[in-house]
Amino acid sequence: IIHFRNPEKMIKHLLIHILLITMVILVGCNPKKQATKISDEACDTLKIGTRYSQKLTEETPVFIADSFANKAADAFTMQSLLKNHPKMLPLRKEPFRNIHNSSRIDTIYHFSGSRDTIKFYRSREKDFMIYFHLTSPELYLDSCVHPGMSKTTFRSIFGINRPVGNTIQLANSDGTLRYIFHFRDDALARIKSDFYFE
């Protein structure tokens, strides 16, 4: 036990200890830092099977990855965006006349920030994502797939061995769910969706 005759000295000593303890807690227990580290380690071994599609390929190479395409379409929900990214992607609602029944008004939910956009269509029956454009590294389509990741890691995860340029598409078998990945300087710069709904 340390005894202080001077109360000011005691307060100064306590403040230094509190500051040191706070710094140790913030650096050592930062969940975001730990989650990133765990995710990076998992990405080294993650493998998602793809196959090259000659049928769907036009100018940009298309690789079929059904498991990824279907899962990635559910990566974001309106509830998760409202909870996790309300400042980054503020919500705006737009009334939209139902194509099949003109007497009904549905809603398009725009989650849009300065760099990113995610849109949902809400009808009486269901909600579903209709479009996204992502450039922020915080927005993950999968545990490893996000803007900012290296092209080398991307190709390794999806087993892409053939020569490709700076644009790669992943799709489901019938081509209704497509994801367009644009690379710049060996890093994933942006991801766009190209969804087809009947």
N, C-alpha and C positions, 0 to 999 in steps of 0.2 A: 504494500500500500504506500502510495506517495502522498506525503502531506505538503500542502502549499500554505505558506503564510500570506501570500499575496493572492487575493481572489481573482484579479485580472489575469495573473499567470495561469491559474487553474482553469479559467474559462478558455484561454488561448490553447492550453494543452488539450483540453477536451475537444475543442473544435478541430484541432489537427487530427486527433484520433478518429473522430466521426467522419472527417473528410477522407482519410485513408481507408476506413472500413467501407464507405460508400463506393470509392473507386474500385476496390477489390471485388465488391458485389457486382458492380456494373460490368466490369471487364470479364470476370470469371463466369458469371451466370447469365450472360446475354443470350436469351433463347434464340434470337434471330441468327446470331453468329454460330451457335451450335447447330441449328437446323441446317444452315448453309453448308457447314462442314460435313455433316452426315449425308446431306444430299449429294455433295460433290463426290464423296467416297462411293456412294451407291451408283453414281453415274458411270464410274469406271468399269463396272461389271454389268450394267443394264444392257440387255439385248432385246430389240423388238424386230421380229421378222418382217421383211418386206420382199416384194418381187417386182421386177421392172415390168411396166405395162406398155406394150406396143399399141394396144387398142386405144388407150386414153391419152397417150402422148401426142402432143402437137409439136410446138416449138420447145416447150419446157419439159424435161424428163419427169414422168409420173411414176411413183412407186406405190404399189398397193400395200396398205398396212391396215387391214380391217380392225384389228383389236385397238390400235392407236386411234384411228379415225372415229370410231364410235365412242370411245372413252373421252377423247379430247372435246367432243361436242358437248359433254356434260361437265367440263372443267370448271365452268362458272355458272352460278345460278343468280337470280335477282337477289335472293336472300344473302348469299355469300358476299356479293358486291356491296350491298347496303351495309353489311356488318364489317367487312374487312377493308373496303376502299372507298368510303363515302366522300372523302376530300379529293382523292386522286381522280375518281370517276363520279362526279355528281350526276344525279338522275334528272332527266327531263322526260315527260310523257307526251305522246302525240296520238290524238284520236285517228283511227284508220277504219274506213268503211270495209266491211267484210266482202271479199271478192265473190263468195258463193251465195251470200244472202245480204243484199244491199240495205235491208232494213236494220241490220245489226252493225253496231260500232264497236270495233275491237281497239286495242291500244298497243302502240309500239313504245317500248321503254328504251330510251337512249341513255346509256352510261358513258358519258364523254368527258375527257379531260383535254389538256393541251396536246397530248401525244397519243392517246389511246381512245378507242371507241369499241363498245360492245353493245349490241342491240338484241332485244328480245321481242317476240310477238306474243301478246296475250289475248287469247280468245276465251269464250266461255268454257271450252273443253280442256284447254291446256296452255302451258307456256312453253316456248322453245326459242333457243338462240337462232337468230337469222343472219348475223354478221358480226365479225370483229376485225379490228386492225390493232395489233399490239406492237409497241416498241420499247416499253419499259421492262427492265430486267426483273421487276417484282412480280410480273404476271406470268405464271407458269401454266402451260397447257398440260403438262405431265410433271412427275416429280423431278424431271431433269430438263425438259424442253422449254426454253424461255429465251427471249431476246437477250443478246449478250453472250450466249454460249458459243464455244468455238465450232467452226465448221468440221474440224477433225473429230471432235466429240460427237457431233450430230451424225456424221457419216458412220462412226463406229457403232453408235447406239442402233442405227437402222440398217447396219450391214450393207451400206452403199459402197460398192467397190468400183463401179464403172465410172468413167470420166463424166463430170457434171460441171456446169457453169456456176454462176452466182445465184441462180434461182432453181429451186427444187420443189416439186409438188408431192404431197402424200395424199392418198385418197382411199376410200373404201372401194370394194370390187365393182359396184355399179357407177361409180364416179359422182354420186350425189353429195358426198361430203368430201370436199377438197380443202387442203391447207397449203398455202403458198408461202414458202420460206425464202426470204431475200437476204443474201449474205453480202457483206462489204468488209474488206480487209480481214478475211478469215474469221469474221464474227457474224452471228445472226443479227441482222439489223432490224428486221420486222417480219411479222407473221400476219397473213391475211386469210380470211375464209372465203370460200366460194361454194355456197350451199345451194342445192337445187331442191325445191319443194313443189309438189304437185298441188 
